[in-house]
Amino acid sequence: MSRVISANNPLYLSRKRRNAAVLAASSAALALGLFWLAWILFTLVVEGGSALLRISLFTRMTPPPGSDGGLLNAIAGSVAMAGVGTLIGTPVGILAGTYLAEFGRRGWLASGTRFLNDVLLSAPSIVIGLFVYTIYVKQVGHFSGFAGSLALGLIVVPVVVRTTDDMLKLIPDTLREAAAALGCPAWKIVTSVTYRAARAGILTGILLAVARISGETAPLLFTALNNQFWSANMNAPMANLPMVIFQFAMSPYEDWHRLAWGGAALITLAVLALNIIARSLFAKRA
């Protein structure tokens, strides 16, 4: 017979008090984190909301001090460099993650690659910027949008590798075995079975990587620098939102401060939207 535990049992009361204490501490930590997040979002909306509501923010170039203007060239430069960086890093990340999950489950190469990928994933972005500055910018003798895209692409790679590896490992081996039993070659199993089953998770990783690079400033400081004017030339210095925000926020001009707040709010809302979309896709996959 099982013994009924009394509500007055000392062990039960001790565990109940411990559970209540840990639950209270966890709730307090959650509330603290949400408080700072809400404060940051509130400050961005209050300070940058007026700039976001002005159509000139999206239609006019960055102005000289004392003049009205917008962030069109910076927005276009950020979108261009983030897009090219994603195109550079995504194929490399997906192929590397596919090798780790499908063909390199055992052996020193796979474990070593995963370790190095985790190191790169946690490396400060300024290190990536210095690396690209040394191997590219210093060699060609000038800053450029290509250099900025290369730096952002290197940041994309470890994020996509990690998510692709994890998503493909979640696919049951029975699906691969069933396809192999039908005579499918290995490449066909990967492209038609595992990729199709893991596409939502892989897309989630790509979106998270885009969100990661959207607000990066340090790598662009050593690669793309900045440009006060409109430029679609990727082989020349290119305007970008993070650098413009930094420059305008450090200036003594109120009109530049307003644009800096507007740019910061724009980046924050864009990253928030990408994270919500990524989590929605992953929730549908789960």
VMD Tcl script that draws the C-alpha trace (Angstrom):
set ca {
  {0.00 0.00 0.00}
  {1.21 3.50 -0.78}
  {1.54 5.77 2.19}
  {-0.47 9.01 2.06}
  {1.73 12.05 2.69}
  {0.26 14.30 5.33}
  {-0.02 18.02 4.70}
  {1.80 18.55 7.99}
  {4.72 16.34 7.00}
  {7.97 18.32 7.66}
  {9.59 17.11 4.42}
  {6.52 18.11 2.40}
  {6.37 21.53 4.06}
  {10.08 22.07 3.42}
  {9.75 21.24 -0.26}
  {6.67 23.42 -0.56}
  {8.50 26.41 0.96}
  {11.48 25.81 -1.31}
  {9.22 25.59 -4.36}
  {7.47 28.85 -3.39}
  {10.83 30.61 -2.87}
  {12.23 29.48 -6.25}
  {8.96 30.35 -8.01}
  {8.99 33.82 -6.45}
  {12.64 34.37 -7.45}
  {11.92 33.22 -11.03}
  {8.87 35.48 -11.27}
  {10.89 38.43 -9.95}
  {13.65 37.78 -12.51}
  {11.04 37.60 -15.30}
  {9.42 40.83 -14.14}
  {12.81 42.55 -13.96}
  {13.71 41.52 -17.50}
  {10.31 42.58 -18.86}
  {10.58 45.89 -17.00}
  {13.84 46.84 -18.70}
  {12.57 45.67 -22.09}
  {9.37 47.69 -21.69}
  {11.36 50.73 -20.54}
  {13.68 50.53 -23.56}
  {10.78 50.15 -26.00}
  {8.84 52.95 -24.29}
  {11.84 55.30 -24.45}
  {12.42 54.51 -28.13}
  {8.76 55.10 -28.98}
  {8.59 58.35 -27.02}
  {11.89 59.76 -28.31}
  {11.79 58.35 -31.84}
  {8.07 58.11 -32.50}
  {7.79 61.66 -33.83}
  {10.63 61.00 -36.29}
  {9.11 57.70 -37.43}
  {5.80 59.41 -38.19}
  {7.47 61.87 -40.56}
  {7.54 60.67 -44.16}
  {10.74 62.66 -44.72}
  {12.60 60.11 -42.59}
  {12.18 57.60 -45.44}
  {12.39 59.95 -48.41}
  {15.24 62.41 -47.71}
  {18.99 62.08 -47.27}
  {20.94 62.63 -44.07}
  {21.11 66.41 -43.61}
  {23.86 68.80 -42.59}
  {23.48 70.38 -39.12}
  {20.51 72.73 -38.84}
  {18.70 71.35 -41.90}
  {15.70 69.08 -42.22}
  {16.32 65.63 -43.66}
  {15.90 61.91 -43.27}
  {17.70 58.59 -43.33}
  {16.97 57.31 -46.83}
  {20.60 56.72 -47.81}
  {21.35 55.03 -44.47}
  {18.28 52.78 -44.70}
  {19.12 51.79 -48.29}
  {22.75 51.10 -47.37}
  {21.81 48.95 -44.38}
  {19.31 46.94 -46.44}
  {21.84 46.45 -49.25}
  {24.70 45.34 -46.99}
  {22.46 43.12 -44.84}
  {21.00 41.54 -47.99}
  {24.38 40.86 -49.60}
  {25.78 39.63 -46.27}
  {22.85 37.23 -45.92}
  {23.40 35.97 -49.48}
  {27.08 35.38 -48.67}
  {26.62 33.68 -45.31}
  {23.41 31.68 -45.79}
  {24.58 29.14 -48.44}
  {27.84 28.53 -46.55}
  {25.97 28.10 -43.27}
  {23.34 25.75 -44.70}
  {25.91 23.56 -46.48}
  {28.16 23.38 -43.41}
  {25.20 22.58 -41.14}
  {24.06 19.90 -43.60}
  {27.48 18.26 -43.54}
  {27.54 18.24 -39.73}
  {24.04 16.79 -39.39}
  {23.97 14.36 -42.32}
  {27.51 13.24 -43.05}
  {29.72 14.24 -40.12}
  {27.95 12.79 -37.12}
  {31.10 11.02 -36.04}
  {34.75 11.88 -36.34}
  {37.09 14.61 -35.23}
  {36.30 16.96 -38.12}
  {32.64 17.35 -37.15}
  {33.31 17.87 -33.46}
  {36.13 20.31 -34.22}
  {33.92 22.23 -36.64}
  {31.13 22.49 -34.07}
  {33.59 23.76 -31.46}
  {35.04 26.39 -33.80}
  {31.54 27.41 -34.89}
  {30.52 27.95 -31.26}
  {33.65 30.07 -30.73}
  {32.82 32.15 -33.82}
  {29.21 32.43 -32.68}
  {30.26 34.04 -29.41}
  {33.13 36.12 -30.81}
  {32.76 39.92 -30.50}
  {31.65 41.44 -33.78}
  {34.48 43.98 -33.66}
  {36.92 41.08 -34.10}
  {35.15 40.17 -37.34}
  {35.42 43.79 -38.47}
  {39.14 43.92 -37.75}
  {39.65 40.63 -39.58}
  {37.89 41.89 -42.72}
  {39.76 45.19 -42.46}
  {43.07 43.32 -42.43}
  {42.38 40.87 -45.26}
  {40.31 43.12 -47.55}
  {40.08 46.82 -46.72}
  {43.78 47.24 -46.08}
  {44.65 45.39 -49.28}
  {42.35 47.38 -51.61}
  {43.09 50.66 -49.85}
  {39.55 51.92 -49.21}
  {36.35 51.22 -47.30}
  {33.43 49.75 -49.20}
  {29.96 48.27 -48.99}
  {31.40 44.93 -50.14}
  {33.70 44.86 -47.12}
  {30.77 45.59 -44.83}
  {28.72 42.85 -46.46}
  {31.60 40.39 -46.07}
  {31.86 41.19 -42.36}
  {28.12 40.77 -41.88}
  {28.21 37.53 -43.88}
  {30.84 36.11 -41.53}
  {28.51 36.90 -38.62}
  {25.62 35.15 -40.41}
  {27.55 31.92 -41.01}
  {27.78 30.51 -37.44}
  {24.14 31.34 -36.67}
  {22.89 29.50 -39.77}
  {25.30 26.60 -39.21}
  {24.05 26.08 -35.68}
  {20.34 26.27 -36.49}
  {20.66 24.11 -39.64}
  {22.62 21.47 -37.73}
  {20.12 21.43 -34.88}
  {17.03 21.38 -37.13}
  {18.32 18.57 -39.34}
  {19.25 16.46 -36.31}
  {15.62 16.71 -35.14}
  {14.42 14.90 -38.28}
  {13.79 11.20 -37.43}
  {16.18 8.75 -39.04}
  {13.16 6.66 -40.09}
  {12.40 9.24 -42.80}
  {15.92 8.88 -44.20}
  {15.73 5.09 -43.99}
  {12.39 5.02 -45.79}
  {13.76 7.18 -48.61}
  {16.90 5.02 -48.83}
  {14.74 1.89 -48.99}
  {13.03 3.37 -52.05}
  {16.40 3.72 -53.76}
  {17.01 7.45 -53.25}
  {20.68 8.51 -53.30}
  {22.05 10.47 -50.34}
  {21.84 13.87 -52.07}
  {18.22 13.24 -52.99}
  {17.36 12.29 -49.42}
  {18.88 15.53 -48.15}
  {17.26 17.84 -50.71}
  {13.84 16.19 -50.95}
  {13.29 14.75 -47.46}
  {15.32 16.36 -44.70}
  {15.40 19.89 -46.14}
  {11.65 19.79 -46.74}
  {10.98 18.58 -43.20}
  {13.31 21.15 -41.61}
  {12.65 24.14 -43.89}
  {10.71 26.12 -41.25}
  {13.51 25.74 -38.71}
  {16.21 26.63 -41.24}
  {14.26 29.70 -42.34}
  {13.90 30.66 -38.68}
  {17.68 30.53 -38.30}
  {18.17 32.72 -41.37}
  {15.73 35.32 -40.03}
  {17.46 35.31 -36.64}
  {20.79 35.83 -38.41}
  {19.35 38.81 -40.31}
  {18.07 40.23 -37.03}
  {21.53 39.72 -35.52}
  {23.35 41.71 -38.22}
  {20.74 44.45 -38.61}
  {22.07 46.54 -35.75}
  {25.77 45.72 -35.91}
  {27.96 48.82 -35.72}
  {31.47 47.64 -34.84}
  {32.15 45.59 -38.02}
  {30.92 48.40 -40.27}
  {33.17 50.91 -38.50}
  {36.22 49.11 -39.98}
  {34.72 48.10 -43.31}
  {31.95 50.26 -44.81}
  {32.52 53.35 -42.62}
  {29.85 55.88 -43.67}
  {28.71 58.16 -46.49}
  {26.82 61.41 -46.06}
  {25.32 61.13 -49.54}
  {23.35 58.63 -51.59}
  {25.52 55.91 -53.09}
  {24.60 52.64 -54.73}
  {28.26 51.80 -55.39}
  {29.13 48.78 -53.25}
  {32.82 49.39 -53.94}
  {32.79 52.72 -52.07}
  {32.01 53.81 -48.50}
  {28.30 53.34 -47.88}
  {25.87 54.92 -45.45}
  {24.25 52.62 -42.89}
  {21.86 53.09 -40.00}
  {24.11 51.98 -37.10}
  {26.94 54.35 -38.07}
  {24.55 57.25 -38.72}
  {22.88 56.69 -35.35}
  {26.26 56.68 -33.62}
  {27.42 59.83 -35.43}
  {24.18 61.75 -34.91}
  {23.74 60.70 -31.27}
  {27.25 61.95 -30.40}
  {26.66 65.33 -32.08}
  {25.47 68.50 -30.26}
  {22.63 69.14 -32.75}
  {19.01 68.55 -31.71}
  {17.79 67.77 -35.23}
  {20.46 65.05 -35.54}
  {19.43 63.68 -32.14}
  {15.85 63.37 -33.37}
  {16.97 61.44 -36.44}
  {19.20 59.22 -34.30}
  {16.25 58.29 -32.09}
  {14.14 57.63 -35.17}
  {16.80 55.35 -36.64}
  {17.21 53.49 -33.34}
  {13.44 52.96 -33.11}
  {13.34 51.79 -36.73}
  {16.08 49.19 -36.20}
  {14.53 47.98 -32.92}
  {11.08 47.54 -34.44}
  {12.54 45.78 -37.49}
  {14.52 43.35 -35.32}
  {11.46 42.79 -33.11}
  {9.33 42.03 -36.18}
  {11.93 39.58 -37.54}
  {12.09 37.76 -34.20}
  {8.30 37.51 -34.00}
  {8.13 36.14 -37.56}
  {10.94 33.65 -36.84}
  {9.29 32.38 -33.66}
  {5.92 32.12 -35.40}
  {7.45 29.96 -38.13}
  {9.18 27.77 -35.55}
  {5.96 27.43 -33.54}
  {4.12 26.25 -36.65}
  {6.88 23.71 -37.32}
  {6.65 22.44 -33.71}
}
mol new
graphics top color blue
foreach p $ca { graphics top sphere $p radius 0.5 }
foreach p [lrange $ca 0 end-1] q [lrange $ca 1 end] { graphics top cylinder $p $q radius 0.2 }
display resetview
